[in-house]
Amino acid sequence: MSDSHGNTPAAWTAVFIGLAAFVVGGIGLMFSPLNWTLFWVGVVILAIAPVALVVLNKMGFGEGTGH
């Protein structure tokens, strides 16, 4: 069993992508007339985070399965 508690390159990459998505979406919401395009770009970026996590885990950058 691994003691990394999710402190892996795969997890940190997913967190960084999610953070970037919230920043982009938040900037879109701060414009005087709401910039819905930028907001939805943030939503799409947020959807990429779990995909990146799964892909990086399968590539071996996540927690091991006990090998």
N, CA and C atoms as a LAMMPS dump frame, in Angstrom:
ITEM: TIMESTEP
0
ITEM: NUMBER OF ATOMS
201
ITEM: BOX BOUNDS ff ff ff
-5.0000000000000000e+02 5.0000000000000000e+02
-5.0000000000000000e+02 5.0000000000000000e+02
-5.0000000000000000e+02 5.0000000000000000e+02
ITEM: ATOMS id mol type element x y z
1 1 1 N 0.839 -1.176 0
2 1 2 C 0 0 0
3 1 3 C 0.887 1.243 0
4 2 1 N 0.496 2.224 -0.752
5 2 2 C 1.286 3.441 -0.904
6 2 3 C 0.901 4.471 0.147
7 3 1 N 1.886 5.223 0.622
8 3 2 C 1.643 6.269 1.613
9 3 3 C 1.652 7.656 0.995
10 4 1 N 1.403 7.766 -0.314
11 4 2 C 1.492 9.074 -0.965
12 4 3 C 0.263 9.932 -0.727
13 5 1 N -0.864 9.332 -0.322
14 5 2 C -2.108 10.071 -0.038
15 5 3 C -2.525 10.949 -1.205
16 6 1 N -2.339 10.469 -2.41
17 6 2 C -2.739 11.223 -3.59
18 6 3 C -1.723 12.241 -4.044
19 7 1 N -0.573 12.291 -3.403
20 7 2 C 0.47 13.244 -3.774
21 7 3 C 1.287 12.656 -4.921
22 8 1 N 0.666 12.628 -6.11
23 8 2 C 1.293 12.034 -7.289
24 8 3 C 1.244 13.037 -8.433
25 9 1 N 2.083 12.846 -9.436
26 9 2 C 2.018 13.738 -10.599
27 9 3 C 0.646 13.741 -11.266
28 10 1 N -0.025 12.599 -11.298
29 10 2 C -1.358 12.535 -11.914
30 10 3 C -2.347 13.393 -11.141
31 11 1 N -2.336 13.281 -9.83
32 11 2 C -3.27 14.053 -9.006
33 11 3 C -2.977 15.546 -9.095
34 12 1 N -1.721 15.911 -9.025
35 12 2 C -1.383 17.341 -9.078
36 12 3 C -1.683 17.94 -10.445
37 13 1 N -1.527 17.166 -11.495
38 13 2 C -1.882 17.66 -12.825
39 13 3 C -3.378 17.925 -12.916
40 14 1 N -4.175 17.001 -12.399
41 14 2 C -5.631 17.187 -12.408
42 14 3 C -6.031 18.398 -11.568
43 15 1 N -5.395 18.59 -10.435
44 15 2 C -5.689 19.75 -9.58
45 15 3 C -5.315 21.048 -10.299
46 16 1 N -4.171 21.069 -10.96
47 16 2 C -3.742 22.273 -11.677
48 16 3 C -4.708 22.593 -12.811
49 17 1 N -5.137 21.581 -13.556
50 17 2 C -6.082 21.81 -14.65
51 17 3 C -7.409 22.335 -14.09
52 18 1 N -7.876 21.75 -12.996
53 18 2 C -9.109 22.218 -12.372
54 18 3 C -9.005 23.642 -11.875
55 19 1 N -7.881 23.982 -11.271
56 19 2 C -7.664 25.355 -10.799
57 19 3 C -7.65 26.331 -11.963
58 20 1 N -6.965 25.97 -13.036
59 20 2 C -6.935 26.837 -14.218
60 20 3 C -8.341 27.019 -14.788
61 21 1 N -9.149 25.967 -14.764
62 21 2 C -10.517 26.05 -15.269
63 21 3 C -11.342 27.033 -14.444
64 22 1 N -11.22 26.977 -13.131
65 22 2 C -11.973 27.895 -12.275
66 22 3 C -11.496 29.331 -12.45
67 23 1 N -10.212 29.527 -12.673
68 23 2 C -9.702 30.88 -12.91
69 23 3 C -10.258 31.43 -14.224
70 24 1 N -10.208 30.634 -15.277
71 24 2 C -10.722 31.074 -16.582
72 24 3 C -12.218 31.363 -16.488
73 25 1 N -12.981 30.46 -15.887
74 25 2 C -14.415 30.672 -15.741
75 25 3 C -14.732 31.871 -14.872
76 26 1 N -13.966 32.075 -13.812
77 26 2 C -14.169 33.218 -12.932
78 26 3 C -13.867 34.536 -13.62
79 27 1 N -12.835 34.552 -14.436
80 27 2 C -12.527 35.767 -15.203
81 27 3 C -13.667 36.073 -16.161
82 28 1 N -14.229 35.046 -16.767
83 28 2 C -15.367 35.245 -17.654
84 28 3 C -16.564 35.84 -16.937
85 29 1 N -16.749 35.479 -15.677
86 29 2 C -17.874 36.005 -14.911
87 29 3 C -17.636 37.42 -14.393
88 30 1 N -16.386 37.859 -14.334
89 30 2 C -16.085 39.181 -13.785
90 30 3 C -16.241 40.31 -14.786
91 31 1 N -16.315 40.012 -16.078
92 31 2 C -16.471 41.08 -17.059
93 31 3 C -17.802 41.774 -16.875
94 32 1 N -17.853 43.072 -17.22
95 32 2 C -19.07 43.855 -17.032
96 32 3 C -20.262 43.24 -17.763
97 33 1 N -20.243 43.138 -19.094
98 33 2 C -21.239 42.227 -19.659
99 33 3 C -20.627 40.827 -19.565
100 34 1 N -21.337 39.894 -18.982
101 34 2 C -20.777 38.557 -18.764
102 34 3 C -20.233 37.972 -20.055
103 35 1 N -19.039 37.453 -19.97
104 35 2 C -18.411 36.808 -21.115
105 35 3 C -18.703 35.312 -21.028
106 36 1 N -19.844 34.918 -21.575
107 36 2 C -20.271 33.527 -21.476
108 36 3 C -19.347 32.589 -22.225
109 37 1 N -18.732 33.05 -23.28
110 37 2 C -17.811 32.19 -24.026
111 37 3 C -16.635 31.779 -23.144
112 38 1 N -16.05 32.74 -22.453
113 38 2 C -14.923 32.44 -21.574
114 38 3 C -15.359 31.554 -20.413
115 39 1 N -16.55 31.778 -19.894
116 39 2 C -17.076 30.929 -18.83
117 39 3 C -17.181 29.477 -19.297
118 40 1 N -17.747 29.261 -20.495
119 40 2 C -17.918 27.895 -20.995
120 40 3 C -16.591 27.253 -21.375
121 41 1 N -15.611 28.057 -21.769
122 41 2 C -14.264 27.52 -21.987
123 41 3 C -13.725 26.958 -20.668
124 42 1 N -13.969 27.664 -19.576
125 42 2 C -13.578 27.171 -18.253
126 42 3 C -14.265 25.868 -17.902
127 43 1 N -15.539 25.745 -18.243
128 43 2 C -16.275 24.503 -17.977
129 43 3 C -15.679 23.343 -18.782
130 44 1 N -15.333 23.603 -20.032
131 44 2 C -14.733 22.549 -20.866
132 44 3 C -13.368 22.144 -20.308
133 45 1 N -12.582 23.121 -19.884
134 45 2 C -11.28 22.801 -19.288
135 45 3 C -11.469 21.967 -18.018
136 46 1 N -12.489 22.296 -17.239
137 46 2 C -12.761 21.525 -16.021
138 46 3 C -13.102 20.075 -16.344
139 47 1 N -13.778 19.843 -17.441
140 47 2 C -14.127 18.475 -17.835
141 47 3 C -12.899 17.672 -18.246
142 48 1 N -11.818 18.344 -18.589
143 48 2 C -10.584 17.666 -19.001
144 48 3 C -9.82 17.113 -17.79
145 49 1 N -9.991 17.719 -16.626
146 49 2 C -9.219 17.334 -15.439
147 49 3 C -9.385 15.856 -15.061
148 50 1 N -10.608 15.331 -14.928
149 50 2 C -10.701 13.905 -14.564
150 50 3 C -10.205 12.972 -15.666
151 51 1 N -10.339 13.406 -16.915
152 51 2 C -9.826 12.592 -18.022
153 51 3 C -8.298 12.508 -17.926
154 52 1 N -7.666 13.64 -17.668
155 52 2 C -6.211 13.66 -17.516
156 52 3 C -5.77 12.789 -16.339
157 53 1 N -6.535 12.824 -15.249
158 53 2 C -6.208 12.009 -14.085
159 53 3 C -6.235 10.524 -14.432
160 54 1 N -7.264 10.088 -15.102
161 54 2 C -7.389 8.671 -15.463
162 54 3 C -6.276 8.26 -16.423
163 55 1 N -6.026 9.098 -17.433
164 55 2 C -4.989 8.773 -18.416
165 55 3 C -3.617 8.698 -17.745
166 56 1 N -3.299 9.672 -16.912
167 56 2 C -1.989 9.662 -16.242
168 56 3 C -1.868 8.503 -15.256
169 57 1 N -2.971 8.145 -14.594
170 57 2 C -2.931 6.973 -13.719
171 57 3 C -2.617 5.718 -14.519
172 58 1 N -3.236 5.567 -15.676
173 58 2 C -2.996 4.379 -16.509
174 58 3 C -1.581 4.376 -17.084
175 59 1 N -0.992 5.555 -17.231
176 59 2 C 0.389 5.645 -17.722
177 59 3 C 1.404 5.379 -16.613
178 60 1 N 0.934 5.242 -15.381
179 60 2 C 1.83 4.93 -14.279
180 60 3 C 2.266 6.113 -13.442
181 61 1 N 1.63 7.25 -13.605
182 61 2 C 2.011 8.428 -12.834
183 61 3 C 1.149 8.624 -11.59
184 62 1 N 0.262 7.692 -11.301
185 62 2 C -0.599 7.77 -10.122
186 62 3 C -0.121 6.813 -9.056
187 63 1 N -0.972 6.603 -8.061
188 63 2 C -0.634 5.661 -7.013
189 63 3 C -0.608 4.264 -7.581
190 64 1 N 0.342 3.494 -7.146
191 64 2 C 0.449 2.113 -7.611
192 64 3 C -0.675 1.26 -7.053
193 65 1 N -0.908 0.159 -7.689
194 65 2 C -1.947 -0.756 -7.227
195 65 3 C -1.342 -1.883 -6.401
196 66 1 N -0.194 -1.622 -5.826
197 66 2 C 0.416 -2.597 -4.936
198 66 3 C 1.531 -3.432 -5.534
199 67 1 N 2.072 -2.989 -6.704
200 67 2 C 3.174 -3.763 -7.241
201 67 3 C 4.478 -3.217 -6.85
